[in-house]
Amino acid sequence: MRAHAALVAVVALVARGLVVAWAASRFPPTADGTYYHTFARRLAAGEGYTWAWPDGAVTYAAHYPVGYPALLALPYRLLGGAGAHAVVAMVVNAALGAALAVALFAALRRATTPRLALAGGLVLALHPALVPYTPALMTEGAAAALVALACGVAVGARRSTLGLVAAGLLLGAATLVRPQCLVLAPALGLVLTRARGAGPRLAAAALVTALALAVCAPWTARNCARMKSCALVSVNGGWNLLIGAQTRSGAWEEVKVPDECREVWDEAAKDACFGRAARAQIAADPLAWAAKAPQKLAVTLDYFGGAPWYLHQANPAAFPYEAKVALGAVETVASRLSLVGALLSLVRLRGARRTRGLRWVLGALSVVSALSLHAWPAYLGLVAVGLLAGPRALARAPALVPATLAVVASTAALHGAFFGGGRYGLVAAPFVAALAFVRGRRG
């Protein structure tokens, strides 16, 4: 099995290394990646998590989460400081992508046959939605890797207390990268423990959550002191909620600044103002806000497209629209096939007898959805099929099964409430791909 893990690691690193070699001189940071790159450079140069404005003013910042720039800061400092090239981040991304593949392979080893575990590991090593995203200086790949490592470490440690401690610390790091990851801490605490009974499982959930919060606590204290707002990680929740309330497409759209917020310039205060405006708009017409959820889920789960979008955005000449469409088609086919495989794995899971027929019917309908234009109902169906197996079945199932359900459910819930985007669904993609190779007993 060590040889198989080494093979998965080598294949993942080589695939991503080839992409980095191709992309290094072609694709500069773009979109949010420009900000993450700049913040990492400033941290590497000892200038703190600050932003330098054109007029020479320097202010403390917290709109963008600190985790990913902080992760890049040490490599940047060692390899160029404030002048570090984006290729350094690409190499870090390649290492994280390989770690993701190995971590989920480790979880698969305890969930299926050796051959299927190796096949699943190699699929993760070569996944066409993940590998081409390596050049992107964005948070989704790092967050997915840290969550996968949390699962892999906990399962590899046979879900001992030490494994739960490591999972909590890794989920804390993931929360600093993408604050949404915090909602996974209690869920994964419940499913990554071998303890039986509600009390011990709730204690495990509390332990993992407390450790994740402890990792974030120093940064929260910094926000209290520097931003005059004790935000857990970042001050963009109000922005995102307002975009989600205003959007017509379900995806990101430039925010329409409410009148009462136009003269608010402080970063944290503006976010708070946007949050109040968003909540007022939602409260005024909650049905209109709720009706946008299907659109938000569609743009998040139907088509990921993170790599095609980023590469085309960064350099349309090197990656033209035709290439964007071609790569998008390849990754969509691979992701839909993984979704079908995951659904088949779940309907075969031995569960409550009274729901067996319903699970098979719902599974079949979800497969039809996965092979149609809109796959988002199939992702919701995946969660529903798993839950219908019952708590006892999920407790007996390999930890990868309920962990995948938690990742997919949290992705759908959060982006159904805020706003959607294909790259946000990438965090769930490797878990669904791994679940496709789980083989339990029929039920």
C-alpha positions as CSV (number, residue, x, y, z in Angstrom):
1,M,0.0,0.0,0.0
2,R,2.9,2.4,0.6
3,A,4.0,1.7,-3.0
4,H,0.5,2.6,-4.2
5,A,0.5,5.8,-2.1
6,A,3.9,6.7,-3.5
7,L,2.6,6.1,-7.1
8,V,-0.4,8.4,-6.5
9,A,1.9,11.1,-5.1
10,V,4.4,10.8,-8.0
11,V,1.7,10.9,-10.7
12,A,-0.1,13.8,-9.0
13,L,3.2,15.8,-8.7
14,V,4.3,15.1,-12.2
15,A,1.0,16.0,-13.7
16,R,0.9,19.3,-11.8
17,G,4.5,19.9,-12.4
18,L,4.0,19.7,-16.1
19,V,1.2,22.2,-15.9
20,V,3.3,24.6,-13.8
21,A,6.2,24.3,-16.3
22,W,3.8,25.2,-19.1
23,A,2.0,28.0,-17.2
24,A,4.8,29.7,-15.4
25,S,5.7,32.3,-18.0
26,R,2.2,32.5,-19.6
27,F,-0.3,33.2,-16.8
28,P,0.1,36.1,-14.4
29,P,-2.2,36.4,-11.4
30,T,-5.7,37.5,-12.3
31,A,-9.0,38.3,-10.6
32,D,-8.8,37.6,-6.8
33,G,-5.4,36.0,-7.4
34,T,-3.9,39.4,-8.0
35,Y,-4.8,40.4,-4.4
36,Y,-3.7,37.1,-2.9
37,H,-0.3,37.4,-4.7
38,T,0.1,41.0,-3.5
39,F,-0.8,40.2,0.1
40,A,1.6,37.3,0.1
41,R,4.4,39.5,-1.2
42,R,3.7,42.1,1.5
43,L,3.7,39.5,4.2
44,A,7.0,38.1,2.8
45,A,8.5,41.5,2.9
46,G,7.5,42.1,6.6
47,E,4.9,44.7,5.7
48,G,2.0,42.8,7.4
49,Y,-1.4,42.1,6.1
50,T,-1.8,45.6,4.7
51,W,-2.7,47.3,1.5
52,A,-0.8,50.2,-0.2
53,W,-3.1,52.6,-1.9
54,P,-2.2,54.7,-5.0
55,D,-2.0,57.9,-2.8
56,G,0.6,56.3,-0.6
57,A,-1.6,55.4,2.3
58,V,-1.2,52.0,3.8
59,T,-4.1,50.4,5.7
60,Y,-4.7,47.1,7.5
61,A,-6.9,44.7,5.5
62,A,-9.2,41.8,6.1
63,H,-11.6,41.7,3.2
64,Y,-9.7,38.7,1.7
65,P,-9.0,35.8,4.0
66,V,-5.5,35.7,5.3
67,G,-4.8,31.9,5.1
68,Y,-3.7,31.5,1.5
69,P,-1.4,34.6,1.4
70,A,0.0,33.4,4.8
71,L,0.6,30.0,3.3
72,L,2.6,31.5,0.4
73,A,4.5,34.1,2.5
74,L,7.3,31.8,3.7
75,P,8.1,30.4,0.2
76,Y,7.8,33.9,-1.2
77,R,10.3,35.2,1.4
78,L,12.7,32.4,0.7
79,L,12.5,32.8,-3.0
80,G,12.2,36.5,-3.7
81,G,10.4,38.4,-0.9
82,A,8.4,41.3,-2.2
83,G,9.6,40.4,-5.7
84,A,8.6,36.7,-5.6
85,H,7.1,35.4,-8.9
86,A,3.7,33.8,-9.1
87,V,5.4,30.5,-10.1
88,V,6.3,30.0,-6.4
89,A,2.6,29.9,-5.6
90,M,2.0,27.5,-8.5
91,V,4.6,25.1,-7.0
92,V,2.9,25.3,-3.6
93,N,-0.4,24.6,-5.3
94,A,1.1,21.5,-7.0
95,A,2.3,20.2,-3.6
96,L,-1.1,20.8,-2.1
97,G,-2.8,19.0,-5.0
98,A,-0.6,16.0,-4.6
99,A,-1.3,16.0,-0.8
100,L,-5.0,16.0,-1.5
101,A,-4.8,13.0,-3.8
102,V,-2.7,11.1,-1.3
103,A,-4.9,12.0,1.6
104,L,-8.1,10.9,-0.1
105,F,-6.3,7.7,-1.3
106,A,-5.5,7.0,2.3
107,A,-9.2,7.4,3.2
108,L,-10.1,5.1,0.3
109,R,-7.8,2.4,1.4
110,R,-10.2,1.8,4.4
111,A,-13.3,2.1,2.3
112,T,-12.8,-0.2,-0.7
113,T,-10.6,-2.8,-2.3
114,P,-6.9,-2.1,-2.9
115,R,-7.4,-2.0,-6.7
116,L,-10.3,0.4,-6.5
117,A,-8.4,2.6,-4.0
118,L,-5.5,2.8,-6.3
119,A,-7.8,3.6,-9.2
120,G,-9.5,6.3,-7.2
121,G,-6.1,7.8,-6.1
122,L,-5.0,8.0,-9.7
123,V,-8.2,9.6,-10.8
124,L,-7.6,12.3,-8.1
125,A,-4.0,12.6,-9.2
126,L,-5.1,13.3,-12.8
127,H,-8.6,14.9,-12.3
128,P,-9.2,17.4,-15.2
129,A,-11.0,19.8,-13.0
130,L,-8.2,19.9,-10.4
131,V,-4.9,19.5,-12.2
132,P,-5.3,22.5,-14.7
133,Y,-6.3,24.7,-11.7
134,T,-2.8,24.4,-10.3
135,P,-1.7,27.8,-11.8
136,A,-4.6,29.6,-10.2
137,L,-3.6,31.8,-7.3
138,M,-7.0,31.1,-5.7
139,T,-8.2,29.6,-2.4
140,E,-10.3,26.7,-3.6
141,G,-7.5,24.2,-4.2
142,A,-5.7,25.0,-0.9
143,A,-9.0,24.7,1.0
144,A,-9.9,21.4,-0.6
145,A,-6.4,20.1,0.1
146,L,-6.6,21.0,3.8
147,V,-10.0,19.5,4.3
148,A,-8.9,16.3,2.5
149,L,-5.8,16.2,4.7
150,A,-8.0,16.5,7.8
151,C,-10.1,13.5,6.7
152,G,-7.1,11.5,5.6
153,V,-5.1,12.1,8.8
154,A,-8.1,11.3,11.0
155,V,-8.9,8.1,9.1
156,G,-5.2,7.1,8.9
157,A,-4.9,7.5,12.6
158,R,-7.9,5.1,12.9
159,R,-10.0,8.0,14.0
160,S,-8.2,8.2,17.4
161,T,-8.1,11.3,19.6
162,L,-4.8,12.3,18.1
163,G,-6.3,12.0,14.6
164,L,-9.2,14.3,15.7
165,V,-6.8,16.8,17.1
166,A,-4.9,16.9,13.8
167,A,-8.2,17.2,11.9
168,G,-9.2,20.1,14.0
169,L,-6.0,22.0,13.5
170,L,-6.1,21.4,9.7
171,L,-9.7,22.5,9.6
172,G,-8.7,25.7,11.4
173,A,-6.1,26.3,8.7
174,A,-8.7,25.6,6.1
175,T,-11.0,28.1,7.8
176,L,-8.3,30.8,7.5
177,V,-8.1,30.0,3.8
178,R,-11.9,29.9,3.3
179,P,-14.0,30.8,6.3
180,Q,-16.9,28.6,5.0
181,C,-14.8,25.6,6.0
182,L,-15.6,26.2,9.6
183,V,-19.1,24.7,9.2
184,L,-17.4,21.4,8.4
185,A,-15.7,21.2,11.8
186,P,-18.6,19.9,13.8
187,A,-19.9,17.7,11.0
188,L,-16.5,16.0,10.4
189,G,-16.0,15.7,14.1
190,L,-19.1,13.7,14.3
191,V,-18.1,11.3,11.5
192,L,-14.4,11.0,12.0
193,T,-14.6,9.6,15.5
194,R,-15.0,5.8,16.1
195,A,-16.9,6.5,19.4
196,R,-20.4,5.3,19.6
197,G,-23.3,7.0,21.1
198,A,-24.6,10.6,20.8
199,G,-22.6,11.9,23.8
200,P,-19.1,10.8,22.6
201,R,-19.8,11.9,19.0
202,L,-21.0,15.3,20.2
203,A,-17.8,15.6,22.3
204,A,-15.7,14.8,19.2
205,A,-17.6,17.4,17.2
206,A,-17.0,20.0,20.0
207,L,-13.3,19.1,20.2
208,V,-12.7,19.5,16.4
209,T,-14.7,22.7,16.4
210,A,-12.9,24.2,19.4
211,L,-9.5,23.4,17.9
212,A,-10.5,25.0,14.5
213,L,-11.6,28.1,16.4
214,A,-8.4,28.1,18.4
215,V,-6.3,28.2,15.2
216,C,-8.3,31.2,14.1
217,A,-8.3,33.0,17.5
218,P,-5.0,34.9,17.1
219,W,-6.2,36.3,13.7
220,T,-9.6,37.2,15.2
221,A,-7.8,39.1,18.0
222,R,-5.8,40.9,15.3
223,N,-9.0,41.9,13.6
224,C,-10.4,43.2,16.9
225,A,-7.3,45.4,17.4
226,R,-6.6,46.5,13.8
227,M,-10.0,46.4,12.0
228,K,-12.2,47.5,15.0
229,S,-14.3,44.4,14.2
230,C,-13.8,41.0,15.8
231,A,-14.4,39.1,12.6
232,L,-13.4,35.5,12.8
233,V,-11.3,35.6,9.6
234,S,-12.4,38.2,7.0
235,V,-14.8,41.1,6.7
236,N,-16.6,40.2,3.5
237,G,-19.7,38.3,4.7
238,G,-21.9,41.4,4.3
239,W,-20.6,42.0,0.8
240,N,-21.3,38.4,-0.2
241,L,-24.7,38.3,1.4
242,L,-25.7,41.5,-0.4
243,I,-24.4,40.2,-3.8
244,G,-26.5,37.0,-3.1
245,A,-29.6,39.2,-2.4
246,Q,-29.0,41.3,-5.5
247,T,-27.8,38.8,-8.1
248,R,-30.0,38.0,-11.1
249,S,-27.9,35.2,-12.5
250,G,-27.2,33.4,-9.2
251,A,-23.4,34.2,-9.7
252,W,-21.2,37.0,-8.6
253,E,-22.3,40.4,-9.9
254,E,-20.9,43.8,-9.1
255,V,-22.6,45.0,-6.0
256,K,-25.0,47.9,-6.2
257,V,-24.0,50.1,-3.2
258,P,-27.0,51.0,-1.1
259,D,-27.4,54.8,-0.5
260,E,-26.8,54.4,3.3
261,C,-23.4,52.8,2.6
262,R,-22.0,55.2,0.0
263,E,-20.1,57.4,2.5
264,V,-18.9,54.5,4.6
265,W,-15.2,54.0,3.8
266,D,-13.8,51.9,6.6
267,E,-13.4,48.3,5.4
268,A,-15.1,46.6,8.3
269,A,-17.8,49.2,8.7
270,K,-18.7,49.1,5.0
271,D,-19.0,45.3,5.2
272,A,-21.3,45.7,8.3
273,C,-23.4,48.3,6.4
274,F,-23.7,45.9,3.4
275,G,-24.8,43.1,5.7
276,R,-27.5,45.2,7.3
277,A,-28.7,46.3,3.8
278,A,-28.7,42.6,2.6
279,R,-30.7,41.4,5.7
280,A,-33.2,44.2,5.2
281,Q,-33.7,43.3,1.5
282,I,-34.1,39.6,2.3
283,A,-36.5,40.3,5.1
284,A,-38.6,42.5,2.9
285,D,-39.1,39.7,0.3
286,P,-37.7,36.3,1.6
287,L,-39.5,34.3,-1.1
288,A,-37.7,36.3,-3.8
289,W,-34.4,35.6,-2.2
290,A,-35.2,31.9,-1.7
291,A,-36.3,31.6,-5.3
292,K,-32.7,32.4,-6.4
293,A,-31.3,29.3,-4.7
294,P,-31.7,27.0,-7.8
295,Q,-29.8,29.5,-10.0
296,K,-27.1,29.7,-7.4
297,L,-26.8,26.0,-7.1
298,A,-26.8,25.6,-10.9
299,V,-23.9,28.0,-11.4
300,T,-22.0,26.2,-8.5
301,L,-22.6,22.6,-9.3
302,D,-23.6,22.1,-12.9
303,Y,-20.2,23.2,-14.3
304,F,-17.1,23.9,-12.3
305,G,-15.0,25.5,-14.9
306,G,-12.5,27.1,-12.5
307,A,-9.4,26.2,-14.5
308,P,-10.8,27.2,-18.0
309,W,-12.1,30.5,-16.6
310,Y,-8.9,31.4,-14.8
311,L,-6.5,30.5,-17.7
312,H,-8.6,32.4,-20.2
313,Q,-8.9,35.3,-17.9
314,A,-5.2,35.5,-17.2
315,N,-4.1,35.2,-20.9
316,P,-6.7,34.9,-23.6
317,A,-3.9,34.7,-26.2
318,A,-2.3,31.7,-24.6
319,F,-5.6,30.0,-23.7
320,P,-8.2,31.2,-26.2
321,Y,-12.0,30.7,-25.9
322,E,-11.9,27.5,-27.9
323,A,-9.5,26.0,-25.4
324,K,-11.7,27.2,-22.5
325,V,-14.7,25.4,-24.0
326,A,-12.7,22.2,-24.7
327,L,-11.2,21.9,-21.2
328,G,-14.6,22.8,-19.7
329,A,-16.2,19.9,-21.7
330,V,-13.6,17.4,-20.6
331,E,-13.8,18.3,-16.9
332,T,-17.6,18.3,-17.0
333,V,-17.7,14.8,-18.5
334,A,-15.2,13.6,-15.8
335,S,-17.1,15.3,-13.0
336,R,-20.5,14.0,-14.1
337,L,-19.1,10.4,-14.4
338,S,-17.7,10.7,-10.9
339,L,-21.1,11.9,-9.7
340,V,-22.8,8.9,-11.2
341,G,-20.3,6.6,-9.6
342,A,-20.8,8.2,-6.2
343,L,-24.5,7.8,-6.5
344,L,-24.1,4.1,-7.3
345,S,-21.8,3.7,-4.3
346,L,-24.4,5.2,-2.0
347,V,-27.4,3.3,-3.3
348,R,-25.4,0.1,-2.7
349,L,-24.8,1.1,0.9
350,R,-26.6,-1.2,3.4
351,G,-29.1,1.0,5.2
352,A,-32.5,1.1,6.7
353,R,-34.8,-1.5,5.0
354,R,-37.8,0.7,5.0
355,T,-36.1,3.3,2.8
356,R,-34.4,0.8,0.4
357,G,-36.8,1.3,-2.4
358,L,-37.0,5.0,-2.0
359,R,-33.2,5.2,-2.1
360,W,-33.0,3.3,-5.3
361,V,-35.7,5.4,-7.0
362,L,-34.1,8.7,-5.8
363,G,-30.7,7.4,-6.9
364,A,-32.0,6.6,-10.4
365,L,-33.6,10.0,-10.7
366,S,-30.4,11.6,-9.6
367,V,-28.4,9.6,-12.1
368,V,-30.7,11.0,-14.8
369,S,-30.1,14.5,-13.5
370,A,-26.3,13.9,-13.5
371,L,-26.4,13.0,-17.2
372,S,-28.6,16.0,-18.1
373,L,-28.1,19.7,-18.5
374,H,-28.5,20.4,-14.8
375,A,-26.5,18.3,-12.3
376,W,-27.2,20.3,-9.2
377,P,-30.3,18.2,-8.3
378,A,-28.1,15.1,-8.5
379,Y,-25.8,16.6,-5.9
380,L,-28.7,17.2,-3.6
381,G,-29.9,13.7,-4.4
382,L,-26.5,12.3,-3.4
383,V,-27.0,13.9,0.1
384,A,-30.6,12.7,0.3
385,V,-29.7,9.1,-0.6
386,G,-27.0,9.0,2.0
387,L,-29.2,10.4,4.7
388,L,-32.0,8.0,3.8
389,A,-29.7,5.1,4.6
390,G,-30.1,6.2,8.2
391,P,-27.7,7.3,11.0
392,R,-26.7,3.7,11.9
393,A,-25.7,2.9,8.3
394,L,-23.7,6.1,8.1
395,A,-22.0,5.3,11.4
396,R,-21.0,1.9,10.1
397,A,-19.9,3.2,6.7
398,P,-16.4,4.2,5.9
399,A,-15.7,7.7,7.2
400,L,-15.3,9.0,3.6
401,V,-19.0,8.5,3.0
402,P,-20.4,10.8,5.6
403,A,-17.5,13.2,5.1
404,T,-18.4,13.6,1.4
405,L,-22.0,14.2,2.3
406,A,-21.0,16.9,4.7
407,V,-18.8,18.6,2.2
408,V,-21.4,18.5,-0.6
409,A,-24.3,19.6,1.7
410,S,-22.3,22.5,3.2
411,T,-21.3,23.7,-0.3
412,A,-24.9,23.6,-1.5
413,A,-26.2,25.3,1.6
414,L,-23.7,28.1,1.8
415,H,-23.7,29.0,-1.9
416,G,-27.5,28.6,-2.1
417,A,-27.7,31.3,0.6
418,F,-25.0,33.6,-0.6
419,F,-24.1,33.4,-4.3
420,G,-22.7,30.7,-6.6
421,G,-19.8,30.1,-8.9
422,G,-18.3,27.0,-10.5
423,R,-15.0,27.3,-8.8
424,Y,-16.7,27.2,-5.4
425,G,-17.9,23.7,-6.2
426,L,-14.3,22.5,-6.7
427,V,-14.0,21.9,-3.0
428,A,-16.5,19.1,-3.3
429,A,-15.3,17.6,-6.5
430,P,-12.4,15.5,-5.2
431,F,-14.6,14.0,-2.4
432,V,-17.3,13.0,-4.9
433,A,-14.7,11.5,-7.2
434,A,-13.3,9.5,-4.3
435,L,-16.8,8.3,-3.2
436,A,-17.3,6.8,-6.7
437,F,-14.7,4.1,-5.8
438,V,-16.2,3.2,-2.4
439,R,-17.8,-0.3,-2.5
440,G,-19.9,-1.3,0.4
441,R,-22.4,-4.1,0.8
442,R,-25.7,-3.9,-1.0
443,G,-28.7,-2.7,1.0
